[in-house]
Amino acid sequence: MNYAADPAISDANLFSAVSKSLRKDSRSIHNRLCSIAHDSEFVIDVSETFGLPLVANERCGRWYIPPERIAESVYFKSTDGHTGQWGFSLRRLNLHIIDLVARSGGIVIVDSTRRGKRMPDALSKTIPIWCAVLNNAVFGVGKLYTSPTAVSASEHAQIEAQVGTWTQQFLVRRCGIDIANICAQLDKPLRPIWVTPDVSLILRPEPPTFDDFHAIVLCTASRTVQDGAERRQSYTYVQGAADDQEAWASGITPNLFWINKELLLKSSDYEVEEIVRNGQLKGDQSDLESRGTGNNTQLLDVTAIADTGIYIGKKKQSAINHYDDITDFNTIIDLSTSPTALPDTQTSNKEILQIPTPDGKKGSKQFRADLPRIIAFFERTCLSNKTSSESISSGIALLILCDTGSDFSVGAALSILSLYYNEEGHIDENKKERIKNRIDKDLVRRRLTLIVLQRKVNPSRATLLAVNSVLMGWNNN
């Protein structure tokens, strides 16, 4: 048989070649950045149509919003909405957004997804679950709203049946959550509304008003295209182009993209690599959020964990020359990899534990091994020679740093809070003896909630596993 003459085989080869070409194009930095720029126009249109502020669902959503238009950011994970794995995360409560919702009448949360779905599970299920649980906790009505184009009637029913259980868990396990304050802020329930580029926006002279609920507009930034990519005049459009940034961004961050947008959009993939390699990008990826304390606001991005005396965060500069430049803290646990000179122990009164901990699997393994050392340092520097809970609490000013300000520093603080602090966020007398047999996953989860209420963090699963492993072992010591 002459296979070369078989049209079916020729068509199959052609289809394979086109598919391979599209897959290659979808990995192109130039195509992804052009796609993000295109989708961002729709995102801005949504915000103006509804008259509501833009909120980025980290990390993908931040790419689609110009930095000056980001009112807030949230962490809603698609895994909490995966079929059969639905849940209300006590690790990612996102309650900080309630104030903005109440002041603005609602918000637009931006996210995107790659081929295969019209919207990410975070928007189709995770956030609707969040709305239902909060409504149930505050108003006693846990009606679930989902998009019929994304969630089947059967799946909707299965999720709704669990809203009561999740609400009870939220109310029972909360740590430091002021339900009365949430009730005072929310005068009407939250209700999700879904918007995608596949439907036309109706432009009106005035934004719509919602008398019966606060609108949580869930905006999917990317249009659905076959195979996840579509050839256009000057580039290949990539659905969900911002997703999985580690695989394609080559060190470019959302902030750097928007600052250097014109330069990057007119550059080829090779030219983008050269621009990054030669340091031609303007701006710095850490200059967006400016949290800090005292005289250290130019050096640190840190947050106090309630009244515990513990602060977590990161260095704002790539390197702080000397720890003496950090004037507000004498006790520091530094897990970041950027170098800082240790002070002279003869002349300085600072207590510093410096353990450079890199990101990734290597860093996670190292963090687990070093956690007992971190706990021992806290005992020695913050608990020694203290005789009462009042003197202990008032005397602690501990700074914990890591590269991201949201992973290893959170794990270290979580371990300390779990071992030595009570439900009110204070240290009891004889804490080590009193808490030893009460360490369990529920206690650790409650202490993590306390941290999440103060700072937007998203510790890795490996970090949380390390904390649980070490602390569960503490029961046997």
Salt bridges, closest charged atoms under 4 A:
ASP25 OD2 - ARG231 NH2 2.84
ASP39 OD1 - HIS38 ND1 3.31
GLU48 OE2 - ARG69 NH1 3.58
GLU58 OE2 - ARG62 NH2 2.63
GLU72 OE1 - HIS96 NE2 3.83
GLU72 OE1 - LYS456 NZ 2.75
ASP80 OD2 - ARG92 NH2 2.96
ASP99 OD2 - ARG103 NE 2.79
ASP121 OD2 - HIS82 NE2 3.74
ASP121 OD2 - LYS117 NZ 2.75
ASP121 OD1 - LYS125 NZ 3.79
GLU155 OE2 - LYS125 NZ 2.87
GLU160 OE1 - HIS156 NE2 3.56
ASP187 OD1 - HIS214 NE2 3.01
ASP198 OD2 - ARG118 NE 3.93
ASP198 OD1 - ARG223 NH1 3.83
GLU230 OE1 - ARG232 NH2 3.18
ASP243 OD2 - ARG114 NE 3.04
GLU246 OE2 - ARG59 NH1 2.49
GLU274 OE2 - ARG277 NH1 2.19
GLU289 OE2 - ARG62 NH2 3.67
GLU289 OE1 - ARG291 NH1 2.94
ASP301 OD1 - ARG291 NE 3.62
ASP301 OD1 - ARG455 NH1 3.32
ASP324 OD2 - HIS322 ND1 3.46
ASP334 OD2 - LYS315 NZ 2.89
GLU351 OE1 - ARG380 NH2 3.35
GLU379 OE2 - LYS432 NZ 3.89
GLU423 OE2 - ARG446 NH2 2.78
GLU423 OE2 - ARG447 NH1 3.18
ASP428 OD2 - LYS431 NZ 3.17
ASP428 OD2 - ARG434 NH1 3.98
ASP442 OD1 - ARG173 NE 3.66
ASP442 OD1 - ARG445 NH1 2.57
